Each structure stands twice: as structure tokens, then as C-alpha cells.
Amino acid sequence: MALVTGIRVSPLFALKSDNRYQCRGQVRSLGGGDSTVLSSESVVVSGASLVGRKEENGSLIEQSNGQLQSRDENRIKDSVLENLELFWDDGYGTKNVEDYFDAAKDIIKPDGGPPRWFCPIDCGRPLKDSPTLLFLPGIDGTGMGLVLHHKALGKAFEVRCLHIPVYDQTPFQALVKLVEDTIRLEHALSPNKPIYLVGESFGGCLALAVAARNPAIDLVLILSNPATSFGRSQLQTLLPILEAMPDGLHVTVPYLLGFIMGDPIKMAMVNIENNLPPTQKIEEFSGNLTAWLLRIPGFTDIFPRETLLWKLKLLKSAASYANSRLHAVKAEVLVLASGKDNMLPSADEAQRLKSSLQDCIVRNFKDNGHTLLLEEDISLLTIIRGTCKYRRSRRHDMVINFIPPSRNEITYAFDQVVGSVRSATGPVMFSTMEDGKIVKGLAGVPDEGPVLLVGYHMLMGIEIYSLVEEFLRKKNILVRGIAHTELLMGSRLESSSSEFSLTDWLKIFGAVPVTAGYLYKLLSTKSHILLYPGGAREALHDKGEEYKLFWPRQQEFVRMAARFEATIVPFGAVGEDDVAELVLDYNDLMKIPIVNDYVTDANRNTIKLRDETSGEVARQELFLPGVLPKIPGRFYYLFGKPIETKGREEFLKDKNNANQLYLQIKSEVERNLNYLIKKREDDPYRSIINRKMYEAIHGTSNDIPAFEP
């Protein structure tokens, strides 16, 4: 079956009639028939026709006079998605590097045209008020480097890709002017939206150059192995070799490029599911790798000899231009750096850029090659959201700009990232019905929000992952956690060696900083909210303090919950003492020379959430305690009887009444903890050995029994 290489031509150029760059793109039909050529007179916006249609050579062509019609524009706006549902399909894993080669083969056919923009049709329809994302390609120039990410990115952005024809020799500064004209027009049309520039390799230099020349425009730069390190790379030595190489030997160059540009293993693993049997995994991997090797000669069409020579000279010019202007870059920058980049010293360059740019963070991918965006386990939209770089306006808001996790993200996070926690602890949940009866499962927790889950924070918060997963799998509800501000937004946690970590995944799953403003917004959106009044003091408690609550003296959430008629569900969770033994707490660490200085320095500039009037909970020092693992026992959760605030707003406006309810909630949490500590003694499957034996007999898909409530 023929590959559909769908291209929507950007309306940007239809609006700017005097633009000298004509928009053209090739569209290949499902049946493999003749290609239809779209020009700047043929415009499709969000998949909808703006004017009329006619048939030509058996193909459907969209016709437009180059102006947006108000009636059609309103119809398009009305059909735009407002939000995405939980478990939405991001399409990641459905395409691999073969699709890149197939798409590149279609688009590189010589047409004599200049560089131009195109909009991939498989990006689909974006969310309402989505910002524009401009993809600036590497030295291949095809603009197809995001082919694995089109569907996901198309939900959150208006995606446009720059295509530089194979034989085009537009100078670097002219390319800068082309991108610059585009962002200036975009900014004029939507001055309150950010504009995203995703630059791969050479495109990274282009993005930095444009940002340096336009400091007043709100730009967000995503740079994948930017070629600003060209002067320190092995590519410089390739230029004289290529110039001296006979034409007959140039056929060997594509094979060289194929292996130094990316990791063949990573590329071949893209669309292989992790839960497949080993034999099937090997079979699919072998097929993918073979297909990839057969397509390597296609590099000859992308990089004819004269083109490759020109591109290397262009790279040198681009790196020099961008490096001389780094001081002028005011934009937000996220650098994605590969640890096994055989073309450029990308890991070292990421550290240099972080120290040279005013607002830059880094994510390292130590096992990936140069073509990072064509390799496995790299979902660009996931990275953008996890690093808090996604926004639709000038200000970042983790509620307004939140996109729920996709099915692939949920599966990956709970299988690959924290799957070992579930496997080791065998979590079991109980809840309390309206009549006070305790049942296994989450039936007693209301489905309709707003719901405030208020409970006890285990050591280092290890109970969170299983709780969130169970609500997703059993109730199709995403619980939004409220976490310490330093954990989510603290600059001291960012370093030049940062990898995409558990902290980033917390943001993907909707965690927000613990502020009154975010609690207000979550309640107003009728969310299920996870709140720990004990905070860091409870999660980083001292020896002998397990299952002891450290709550503020005065209530901090009751009256706000009542304002939104929220249901409050107190809960307890036990099992930390069955998993690890705390051997070095805060007091122990402060007695150790050097270590105490490190802890003190690390906490010197951290955000203080509470003052001394809050009591013992005001101690908010962040540190890593010393623990010894045990043969794992089991995690138990009990959600108490829901407490309604609906109809009690006036009653709870009084601080004394609110405090009484606050103390009742605290008492319920303590009662739940005591109940679980006592009842777990009756669980025949508390030991991991017994649980694994049960799974061996009954299969892992069956819920493991526990004590009778």
C-alpha cells in the first residue's frame, strides 16, 4: 500500500501575497495515482476548504482566492477541539525511519523551487488557540524529520515544516530572512501567542540566529543536537575528503552517513511493543533493521555530491553566525542532546549552550545518536510538556495549558518508569461506601469532581505512583497531585546533565506546585486532587515517625473546598516499613561533616512554603535520606467515607467550624492508618513471595486477593 505523503500548504503565504516564496507540495494518493501539486493558490486550513473545489486529472484540488472567508473561518473555529480526552491517541510508534525515507523520496523530486513551508496532513486538527510550531530541518533539508511525531504535535500545535530542495543553494542569511519574515507575520497575527522553533542540527543554528535577531518576539526554541559545535566536530575533516574524492566513490558516502547520523538499533526499535514475546520482538526488530539498511542508498538522492559539499559549507557558516550572536538570544531554550552522537559533540555542546544562553535547560539522552527524533522512546511532545515548555499564551499555566497523558504515555510510564514499584509492592485499594461499609476497590470514591483526596505521605512519597495508576486503570480518572514547588519548578534541580526523569513525568501526569492559586484552579475545573497537608516534613520524616501525621495547626484547604462544593475523601496508606528501613534521617545527616554542609547549601535558596506558626510541619528541608531495602511487603490504601461540603458553604465560612472539620479529616486519616496496620496482618499475600506464586498460577492480569475488610 502506498504511503500517503499529505501536505497542507500554509495559509501564511496566502495572506502575504507579495511573498516571493511560492508554496508547493506533493500529495500522493492512497491508490498510488498521479501526484497533485498544490500551489499558494490552493490552501487548506485545519483540513477544511476555504472556497470551492474542482476535479483535475481525477484528483481533488482545494481552490482559494488567497483570502480567508469569514463564514468559513467561523465554521473552522467552531470545529476546533477544545481539549483532549484522557488516553487520547498520539500515534507514536505507528511510524518509523522507513516512513521518513519514503516521505523524503516523495518530497525531494527536483522542481527548481526555492525553500518553502508545508503542513503535514497527518498532523490533523490542533486544539483551539494552539501556538505555531516551525520545524527547521537538519542538513537533509527535507523537512520530514518529525514524521514520527506529526500526529502528536498536530494536536498541540499548528505545525509547519521548512523544505529546502536538494539542489537549492540559498545562503544561510537568506534562510534566516525567510524564517524571520515568517515569525514576524505570525507574531503580527497572534501577538499574545508564543512561536515554537524546533531546530534539528543545522536547524538549531538557524533557530538561534533568528531568535538573536528578534529578541522582542516570544519564541520557544527546541534544539535537537544543534550544529553550533560544528567547529569541534569530525565533519570539518570530511569536507576536504569529499572535495578530493572521485565521483565513483561517492556511492559509499550514503552508507557512511547512514551509520553516523543515527543509531540503527534505536531506529529499528521504534514501533516494537515492549510487551511482545522475545521471539516476536526479535523477528520484528530484524525486519525493521533489514528495511532500514535497504533504504540507506536513498541518501544518495538526498545528498548528491555537490549538495553534500554545499551543505557542509552551509553548516560552517551557520555555526559561525549563530555562535557570534548567542548573547542576544532572549528566547526560552530547551536543548536535547544525544550521548552517542557520532557527528557532533552534542553532550558537551549542550553544557556550553546552557552556560552561554540566558534561559536554557537541557535534557540528555545518553543512549541515542544524532538523529534523535527518529529513534525509539523519544516523543517530542512528551518532552516539551514534561519540561514545562508548552503554553498557549505569554504566561505558563499548568492547569490552563495542561494536556492529559495519552494512552502511550500512560502505558510507558507505568510499565517502564515506575512498573517495578507496582510489581514489588502489589498495591491493594479499599474504599468506604456511604453507609460506612468498607469494600475492596475504589467504588466508594465519587466519580464526579471536584474531589479532594487528603492523606498521609509515605517515606519519599512512594505511594503516589500506585494511587494514580489505580485511578487511571479502574476509574478512568486522572488524579492531579499537588507537589512541593522545588520538586516541579526549582531551578536547583536543573543541571547540565539532566535526563528526562521522574520529575518530568510528574508534570506529564498533571502535578502542580502547592499554591493556593493552583488549588483554586483545579477545584474550579472539577478535578480529582491529591493533597498532603504534611508535605515534605511527612515524606522526609525521622526514624520512628512512620505513620505519624505532621499537619499544620490551622486548616489550609477546607474553606476553599467548601467554596467549590468539593467532596473531601480522607485516606491512609501503609507499607513503607515493609519496603525499606530508614537508617539515616535529617538529624543523622546533619551530624556528618561535609554532608551537613551540602544539605544546608542545597536548601539555602529553596522556597519556604510555611513559617514557624505552622508548627513542626514548617521544617521543609529537602534531602535524600539513607535507606536500606527490605524484601518487599505490600502497599495498602483505605479511602474513608466521603465528606460532602455541598450545602455547608455558609457554615464553613466560619474559621472555627472549618477547623473542626479539618480536625475531623485528620482524625479519619489516622483511623484509616490504624485500620490498615492492624488488618494487613491477616493478609496471606502480604509477602512478595506469596504474591509471585499466586501470579505464577493465576496469571499477572488477575487481582491478587487480600484480607477481608
Salt bridges, closest charged atoms under 4 A:
GLU62 OE1 - ARG53 NE 3.72
ASP72 OD1 - ARG75 NH2 3.14
GLU82 OE2 - LYS128 NZ 3.55
ASP89 OD2 - LYS151 NZ 2.90
GLU98 OE1 - ARG295 NH1 3.69
ASP102 OD1 - ARG295 NE 3.39
ASP106 OD1 - ARG28 NH1 3.52
ASP111 OD2 - ARG116 NH1 3.27
ASP122 OD2 - LYS95 NZ 2.60
ASP122 OD1 - HIS150 ND1 3.15
GLU180 OE2 - ARG184 NH2 3.26
GLU180 OE1 - ARG213 NH2 2.85
ASP181 OD1 - LYS177 NZ 2.97
GLU186 OE2 - ARG160 NH1 2.15
ASP218 OD1 - ARG391 NH2 2.73
GLU243 OE2 - LYS313 NZ 3.94
ASP247 OD1 - ARG305 NH1 2.63
GLU332 OE1 - LYS389 NZ 3.10
GLU332 OE2 - ARG391 NH2 2.69
ASP341 OD2 - HIS370 ND1 2.80
GLU349 OE1 - ARG232 NH2 2.85
GLU349 OE2 - ARG352 NH2 2.66
GLU376 OE2 - LYS266 NZ 3.70
ASP397 OD2 - LYS521 NZ 2.19
GLU409 OE2 - ARG385 NH1 2.62
ASP415 OD1 - ARG422 NH2 3.51
ASP447 OD1 - LYS475 NZ 2.55
GLU463 OE2 - HIS457 ND1 2.95
GLU469 OE2 - ARG422 NH1 2.44
GLU469 OE2 - ARG473 NE 2.75
GLU470 OE2 - LYS474 NZ 3.03
GLU486 OE1 - ARG492 NE 3.76
GLU494 OE1 - ARG363 NH1 2.90
ASP504 OD2 - ARG363 NE 2.99
ASP504 OD1 - LYS507 NZ 3.83
ASP542 OD2 - ARG537 NH2 3.91
ASP542 OD1 - ARG619 NH2 3.15
GLU545 OE1 - ARG537 NH1 3.14
GLU556 OE1 - ARG610 NH2 2.84
GLU576 OE2 - HIS541 NE2 2.82
ASP577 OD2 - ARG680 NH2 2.74
ASP578 OD2 - ARG680 NH1 3.74
ASP578 OD2 - ARG686 NE 2.73
ASP588 OD2 - LYS543 NZ 2.94
ASP601 OD1 - ARG604 NH1 2.60
GLU616 OE2 - ARG537 NH2 2.90
GLU621 OE1 - ARG619 NE 3.98
GLU650 OE2 - LYS653 NZ 3.28
GLU668 OE1 - ARG671 NH2 3.45
GLU681 OE2 - ARG686 NH1 3.14
ASP683 OD2 - ARG634 NH1 2.96
GLU695 OE1 - LYS692 NZ 3.29
ASP703 OD2 - LYS474 NZ 3.53
